[in-house]
Amino acid sequence: CSYLWQFLITLLEDSRYKDIISWIDKKERIFKLRNPTAIAHLWGYHKNNDTMNYEKLSRGLRYYYTKGILAKVPRQRLCYQFLDDTDKIAKSELK
């Protein structure tokens, strides 16, 4: 996984990580970060970045807002929605 969104989907699809990230509504592609600190640590480990924290990870999530990949779910803390299917997202990242 070279992109944060791919990494998040990998975690979401792996039941070992259900305590730190989970689908709220898989059909609508809405998910919740249950332990954002742990997710940031795993992302940092994956990217070989010892200084990764949730503040930096959330900057990456906000970047996806402008790309139309991700949106914050209103009035719900740490809940996000993938706005497009992953095949379309992958193609847009390659541009």
Contacts in CASP RR format, 6 or more apart in sequence:
PFRMAT RR
TARGET T0000
AUTHOR 0000-0000-0000
METHOD contacts of the structure
MODEL  1
CSYLWQFLITLLEDSRYKDIISWIDKKERIFKLRNPTAIAHLWGYHKNND
TMNYEKLSRGLRYYYTKGILAKVPRQRLCYQFLDDTDKIAKSELK
1 7 0 8 1.000
1 10 0 8 1.000
1 46 0 8 1.000
3 93 0 8 1.000
4 43 0 8 1.000
4 57 0 8 1.000
4 60 0 8 1.000
4 61 0 8 1.000
4 64 0 8 1.000
5 64 0 8 1.000
5 69 0 8 1.000
5 70 0 8 1.000
5 82 0 8 1.000
5 86 0 8 1.000
5 89 0 8 1.000
5 93 0 8 1.000
6 86 0 8 1.000
6 90 0 8 1.000
7 42 0 8 1.000
7 43 0 8 1.000
7 46 0 8 1.000
8 21 0 8 1.000
8 31 0 8 1.000
8 39 0 8 1.000
9 82 0 8 1.000
9 86 0 8 1.000
11 17 0 8 1.000
11 20 0 8 1.000
11 21 0 8 1.000
11 39 0 8 1.000
11 42 0 8 1.000
12 21 0 8 1.000
12 22 0 8 1.000
12 23 0 8 1.000
12 31 0 8 1.000
19 34 0 8 1.000
19 35 0 8 1.000
20 33 0 8 1.000
20 34 0 8 1.000
20 35 0 8 1.000
20 38 0 8 1.000
20 39 0 8 1.000
20 42 0 8 1.000
21 31 0 8 1.000
21 32 0 8 1.000
21 33 0 8 1.000
21 34 0 8 1.000
21 35 0 8 1.000
21 39 0 8 1.000
22 31 0 8 1.000
22 32 0 8 1.000
22 34 0 8 1.000
23 30 0 8 1.000
23 31 0 8 1.000
24 30 0 8 1.000
24 31 0 8 1.000
24 32 0 8 1.000
24 73 0 8 1.000
24 79 0 8 1.000
28 81 0 8 1.000
29 81 0 8 1.000
29 82 0 8 1.000
29 83 0 8 1.000
29 85 0 8 1.000
30 73 0 8 1.000
30 79 0 8 1.000
30 80 0 8 1.000
30 81 0 8 1.000
31 79 0 8 1.000
31 80 0 8 1.000
31 81 0 8 1.000
31 82 0 8 1.000
32 76 0 8 1.000
32 78 0 8 1.000
32 79 0 8 1.000
32 80 0 8 1.000
33 39 0 8 1.000
33 78 0 8 1.000
33 79 0 8 1.000
33 80 0 8 1.000
34 78 0 8 1.000
36 54 0 8 1.000
36 57 0 8 1.000
36 58 0 8 1.000
36 78 0 8 1.000
37 53 0 8 1.000
37 54 0 8 1.000
39 54 0 8 1.000
39 57 0 8 1.000
40 52 0 8 1.000
40 53 0 8 1.000
40 54 0 8 1.000
40 56 0 8 1.000
40 57 0 8 1.000
41 52 0 8 1.000
43 49 0 8 1.000
43 52 0 8 1.000
43 57 0 8 1.000
44 50 0 8 1.000
44 52 0 8 1.000
45 52 0 8 1.000
61 70 0 8 1.000
61 80 0 8 1.000
64 70 0 8 1.000
65 71 0 8 1.000
65 72 0 8 1.000
67 92 0 8 1.000
68 83 0 8 1.000
68 84 0 8 1.000
69 82 0 8 1.000
69 83 0 8 1.000
69 84 0 8 1.000
69 89 0 8 1.000
69 92 0 8 1.000
70 80 0 8 1.000
70 81 0 8 1.000
70 82 0 8 1.000
70 83 0 8 1.000
71 80 0 8 1.000
71 81 0 8 1.000
71 83 0 8 1.000
72 79 0 8 1.000
72 80 0 8 1.000
72 81 0 8 1.000
73 79 0 8 1.000
73 80 0 8 1.000
73 81 0 8 1.000
82 89 0 8 1.000
84 92 0 8 1.000
END
